[in-house]
Amino acid sequence: MAYTSQSLHRAAVLGSAVAVLGLLSACGGDTGSGAPQKVPGNASPASDVSDVSADSGSTTAVAPSGAPSGSSAPSGTSASTKPAGRASAGGDTATTNATSTRCHTSELRAAVGRNNPGAGQENFPIVLTNKSVRTCTLHGYPGAAFVNASGSRLGPDPKRSPGKPATVTLRPGQSAWAGLSFSNPEVSGAKTATPAALLVTPPDERDQLKVKWTAGPVPVSGNSSSVFLTVFSPGTGA
């Protein structure tokens, strides 16, 4: 009986030991799993990290929210530092140094060409010649007025015949002409006077050129007494 009791006691102790060892084995496989571990460094927000491809392992940078990808300049600013709206130091020489090419009265010489009558009309070319040393231009109609020896006007102002003005360029010594015409007084029956001179005003000028008139009477009043002028054309009208 004593042997049996002793055997049972050893079995009970052995079973207890086995149970304790099993418990320790089950718990001892995860050492320290219940305590958080500290890792050196700082964590970044999720939006600032790289997007790692699960298939290839390559990394694509993702720009932080609000910052343009690949640009170091703040949003709404330009990379250029040149001030806008500033003129160059020298200015616009094409504008500031621009001068008119119009022929001035003092640069011209006036003459009245030979009469070229036809169909009851008297037709004279008013010729302006560039006597200056520069090239200049004429554009449009001349002004004209018949005057007597004392300088008083004879008849109404001439009228403009329909025409399309064109710019005529005159080099030194070159000429342009405009037509002056009126009905022959002997045909029209208009009242006449004999001028001493014809005053010619170049286009866009105020000063006049005085040309001696030698072509006889001109109409100054009554029927068909109007005098007409044409636009300038190159040449002398001869």
DRENBATI-994369 format. One record per residue (C-alpha): residue number from 1; z, x, y. Coordinates in Angstrom, 1 decimal, m for minus. Each point is the difference from the previous one (the first is absolute). Layout:
N
   i     pz     px     py
 NUM      Z      X      Y
...
This chain:
238
   i     pz     px     py
   1    0.0    0.0    0.0
   2    0.8    2.9    2.3
   3   m3.5    1.4   m0.5
   4   m1.7   m3.2    0.9
   5    1.9   m0.4    3.2
   6   m0.8    3.5    1.0
   7   m3.7   m0.5   m0.7
   8   m0.2   m3.2    2.0
   9    1.7    1.7    2.9
  10   m2.5    2.8    0.0
  11   m2.9   m2.4   m0.2
  12    1.4   m1.9    3.0
  13    0.3    3.2    2.0
  14   m3.5    1.1   m0.9
  15   m1.5   m3.4    0.9
  16    1.7    0.1    3.4
  17   m1.3    3.5    0.6
  18   m3.5   m1.0   m0.9
  19    0.2   m3.0    2.3
  20    1.2    2.2    2.9
  21   m2.8    2.5   m0.6
  22   m2.6   m2.8   m0.1
  23    1.4   m1.4    3.3
  24   m0.1    3.4    1.6
  25   m3.5    0.6   m1.2
  26   m1.2   m3.2    1.4
  27    1.6    0.6    3.4
  28   m0.6    3.7    0.3
  29   m3.9   m0.1   m0.2
  30   m0.2   m0.9    3.8
  31    2.2    2.5    1.8
  32    0.6   m0.8    3.6
  33   m2.4   m3.0    0.0
  34    2.4   m2.1    2.0
  35    0.3    2.4    2.9
  36   m2.8    0.3    2.7
  37   m1.5    3.5    0.5
  38   m0.7    1.5    3.4
  39   m3.5    1.5    0.5
  40   m0.6    2.6    2.9
  41   m2.3   m1.1    2.9
  42   m0.6   m3.2    2.0
  43   m1.9   m3.1   m1.3
  44   m2.9   m1.3    2.0
  45   m0.9   m3.6    0.6
  46   m2.4   m1.5   m2.5
  47   m2.7   m0.4    2.6
  48    0.0    3.8    0.8
  49   m0.4    1.3   m3.5
  50   m3.2    0.9   m1.9
  51   m1.8   m2.5   m2.1
  52   m0.3    1.7   m3.4
  53   m2.8   m1.2   m2.3
  54    1.3   m0.8   m3.4
  55   m3.3    0.8   m1.7
  56   m1.1    3.3    1.6
  57    3.2    1.4    1.4
  58   m1.7    0.6    3.3
  59    1.9   m0.7    3.3
  60   m1.3   m1.9    3.0
  61    1.9    0.3    3.3
  62    1.0   m3.2    1.5
  63    0.5    0.1    3.8
  64    3.2   m1.5    1.3
  65   m0.3   m3.5    1.4
  66   m1.1    0.0    3.7
  67   m1.6    3.5   m0.1
  68   m3.9    0.3   m0.2
  69   m1.0    2.0   m3.1
  70   m1.4    3.4    0.8
  71    0.7   m0.2    3.8
  72    2.6    2.0    1.9
  73   m0.6   m1.9    3.4
  74    2.3   m2.9    0.8
  75   m1.6   m3.4   m0.3
  76   m1.9   m1.2    3.1
  77   m0.5    3.6    1.4
  78   m3.1    2.2    0.1
  79   m0.3    3.5   m1.3
  80   m1.9    0.9    3.2
  81    2.1    1.2    2.9
  82   m2.8   m0.1    2.6
  83    0.9   m2.5    2.8
  84   m2.3   m3.0    0.3
  85   m1.8   m1.0    3.1
  86    0.0    3.5    1.6
  87   m3.2    1.4    1.5
  88   m1.0    3.6   m0.5
  89    1.1    2.5    2.7
  90   m3.5    0.5    1.3
  91   m0.7   m3.7    0.4
  92   m3.3   m1.7   m0.7
  93   m2.5    2.3    1.7
  94   m2.9   m2.3   m0.9
  95    1.7   m2.6    2.1
  96    1.7    1.9    2.8
  97   m3.0    2.2    0.7
  98   m2.6   m2.7   m0.2
  99   m2.2   m0.3    3.1
 100   m2.7   m2.5    0.9
 101   m3.6    1.0   m0.6
 102   m1.3   m2.5    2.6
 103   m2.4    1.4    2.6
 104    1.6   m0.2    3.4
 105   m2.0   m0.6    3.2
 106    0.5    3.5    1.2
 107   m1.7    1.3   m3.2
 108   m3.2   m2.0    0.4
 109   m3.1    0.0    2.1
 110   m1.8   m3.4    0.6
 111   m3.7   m0.7    0.5
 112   m2.3   m3.0   m0.1
 113   m3.1    0.4   m2.2
 114   m3.5   m1.3    0.5
 115   m0.7   m3.7    0.0
 116   m1.5   m1.4   m3.2
 117   m1.1   m3.5    1.0
 118   m1.0   m2.8   m2.3
 119   m0.4   m3.8   m0.1
 120    1.1   m0.4    3.6
 121    3.1    2.2   m0.6
 122    0.9    3.3    1.7
 123    1.8    2.4   m2.3
 124    1.7    3.2    1.0
 125    2.1    2.4   m2.1
 126    3.3    1.1    1.5
 127    0.4    3.5   m1.3
 128    3.3    1.9   m0.2
 129   m0.1    3.7   m0.9
 130    3.0    2.1   m1.1
 131    0.3    2.8    2.5
 132    3.3    1.3   m1.3
 133    0.7    2.8   m2.5
 134    1.6   m2.3   m2.6
 135   m1.3   m2.7   m2.3
 136    0.9   m3.5    1.1
 137   m0.8   m3.6   m0.9
 138   m1.3   m3.2    1.6
 139    0.7   m3.4   m1.5
 140   m1.2   m3.4    1.4
 141   m1.5   m1.1    3.2
 142   m0.3    1.7    3.4
 143    1.0   m1.7    3.2
 144   m2.7   m0.3    2.7
 145   m0.4   m1.3    3.6
 146   m2.7    0.2    2.6
 147    1.2    1.0    3.5
 148   m1.7    0.4    3.4
 149    0.2    3.0    2.2
 150    3.4   m1.0    1.3
 151    1.4   m0.3   m3.5
 152    0.1   m3.8   m0.1
 153   m0.8   m1.8   m3.2
 154   m3.3   m1.8   m0.5
 155   m0.1   m2.9   m2.3
 156    2.4   m1.1   m2.8
 157    1.5    2.3   m2.7
 158   m2.5    0.7   m2.8
 159    0.5   m1.9   m3.3
 160    0.3    1.5   m3.5
 161   m2.9   m0.6   m2.4
 162    1.2   m0.7   m3.6
 163    0.4    3.2   m2.0
 164    2.2    1.8   m2.4
 165    1.7    3.0    1.7
 166   m0.1    3.3   m1.9
 167    1.6    3.3    0.9
 168   m2.5    2.6    1.2
 169    1.0    3.6   m0.2
 170   m1.3    2.3    2.7
 171    0.1    3.7   m0.4
 172   m0.4    2.0    3.2
 173   m3.4   m0.7    1.5
 174   m0.6   m3.1   m2.1
 175   m0.7   m3.5    1.4
 176    0.5   m3.7   m0.7
 177   m1.7   m3.0    1.6
 178    0.7   m3.7    0.7
 179   m2.7   m2.5    1.0
 180    0.0   m1.7    3.5
 181   m2.4   m2.9    0.3
 182   m0.8   m2.9    2.2
 183   m2.8   m2.5    0.6
 184   m2.8    1.1    2.3
 185    0.8   m1.7    3.3
 186   m3.7   m0.7    0.7
 187    0.0   m2.0   m3.3
 188    3.4   m1.7    0.2
 189    0.0   m0.7    3.8
 190    3.5    1.4    0.4
 191    1.2    1.3    3.3
 192    0.0    3.7    0.2
 193    1.4    3.1    1.7
 194   m0.8    3.6   m0.2
 195    3.0    2.1   m1.1
 196    0.8    3.5    1.2
 197    1.8    0.9   m3.2
 198    1.2   m1.1   m3.3
 199    3.7    0.6   m0.8
 200    0.6    0.8   m3.7
 201    3.4   m0.1   m1.7
 202    0.3    1.6   m3.5
 203    1.7   m2.1   m2.7
 204    3.8   m0.2    0.4
 205   m0.1    2.0    3.3
 206    0.7   m1.0    3.6
 207   m1.7    2.7    1.9
 208   m3.7   m0.6    0.8
 209   m3.2    2.0    0.1
 210   m2.4   m0.6    2.8
 211   m3.7    0.1   m0.7
 212   m2.7   m0.4    2.6
 213   m2.1   m3.1   m0.6
 214   m3.8    0.5    0.6
 215   m1.4   m2.9   m2.1
 216   m0.3   m2.6    2.8
 217    1.3   m3.6    0.5
 218    2.4   m1.5   m2.5
 219    1.1   m3.7   m0.4
 220    3.3   m0.8    1.7
 221    0.1   m3.8    0.1
 222   m1.8   m3.2   m1.0
 223   m1.7   m0.8   m3.3
 224   m0.2    2.7   m2.6
 225    1.9    2.5    2.1
 226    2.3    1.3   m2.7
 227   m0.1    3.6   m1.0
 228    0.8    1.0   m3.6
 229    1.5    3.1   m1.7
 230   m0.2    1.2   m3.6
 231    2.3    2.2   m2.1
 232   m0.4    3.8    0.0
 233   m2.3    1.6   m2.5
 234   m0.8    3.7   m0.6
 235   m2.8    1.6    2.0
 236   m1.6   m0.6    3.4
 237   m1.8   m3.3   m0.7
 238   m3.3    1.5    0.9
